[in-house]
Amino acid sequence: MIGSGIPCPCCGVKLNINMDFIIENPVAACPSCGSVMKFPINNELLEEYKEAKLQIENIKKTMKSFK
């Protein structure tokens, strides 16, 4: 999982979050200390990320068809 070890900037607790979580929740609170974090989203990078995820899923489907 990408980003699973990102620590809270205030208390240092590792947040079990990934890129999909950040995209869906650009504002989130730490479950430990309650500090609010805002994750800025660059729309161009967001589109590239979505395209890359789609390509990965298509490759996975192709690989399954070889079994």
C-alpha positions as CSV (number, residue, x, y, z in Angstrom):
1,M,0.0,0.0,0.0
2,I,1.5,3.3,-1.0
3,G,1.7,5.7,1.9
4,S,0.8,3.3,4.7
5,G,3.6,4.7,6.9
6,I,2.8,8.4,6.7
7,P,3.1,9.8,10.2
8,C,0.8,12.4,11.7
9,P,2.8,15.7,11.6
10,C,1.7,16.6,15.2
11,C,1.9,13.4,17.2
12,G,3.9,11.1,14.9
13,V,1.4,8.2,15.0
14,K,1.6,6.2,11.7
15,L,-1.6,6.8,9.7
16,N,-2.8,3.8,7.8
17,I,-3.8,5.7,4.7
18,N,-3.1,5.4,1.0
19,M,-3.4,7.5,-2.1
20,D,-7.0,6.4,-2.7
21,F,-7.9,7.5,0.8
22,I,-6.2,10.9,0.4
23,I,-8.0,11.5,-3.0
24,E,-11.4,10.6,-1.5
25,N,-10.7,12.5,1.7
26,P,-8.6,15.6,1.0
27,V,-9.2,16.7,4.6
28,A,-8.8,14.2,7.4
29,A,-8.2,14.1,11.2
30,C,-5.7,12.0,13.0
31,P,-7.5,9.3,15.0
32,S,-4.9,9.7,17.8
33,C,-4.6,13.5,18.5
34,G,-7.4,14.9,16.3
35,S,-5.2,17.3,14.3
36,V,-6.8,18.1,11.0
37,M,-4.7,17.6,7.8
38,K,-5.4,19.0,4.4
39,F,-4.0,17.2,1.4
40,P,-3.8,19.5,-1.6
41,I,-4.7,17.8,-4.8
42,N,-3.2,18.7,-8.2
43,N,-5.9,17.9,-10.8
44,E,-3.3,17.1,-13.5
45,L,-1.5,14.6,-11.3
46,L,-4.9,13.2,-10.1
47,E,-5.8,12.4,-13.7
48,E,-2.4,10.8,-14.3
49,Y,-2.8,8.7,-11.2
50,K,-6.3,7.5,-12.2
51,E,-5.0,6.6,-15.7
52,A,-2.1,4.7,-14.2
53,K,-4.4,2.8,-11.8
54,L,-6.6,1.9,-14.8
55,Q,-3.6,0.6,-16.7
56,I,-2.5,-1.5,-13.8
57,E,-6.0,-3.0,-13.4
58,N,-6.0,-3.8,-17.2
59,I,-2.6,-5.5,-16.9
60,K,-3.9,-7.6,-13.9
61,K,-6.9,-8.7,-16.0
62,T,-4.6,-9.6,-18.9
63,M,-2.3,-11.6,-16.6
64,K,-5.3,-13.5,-15.1
65,S,-6.3,-14.6,-18.7
66,F,-3.0,-16.4,-19.1
67,K,-3.5,-18.7,-16.2
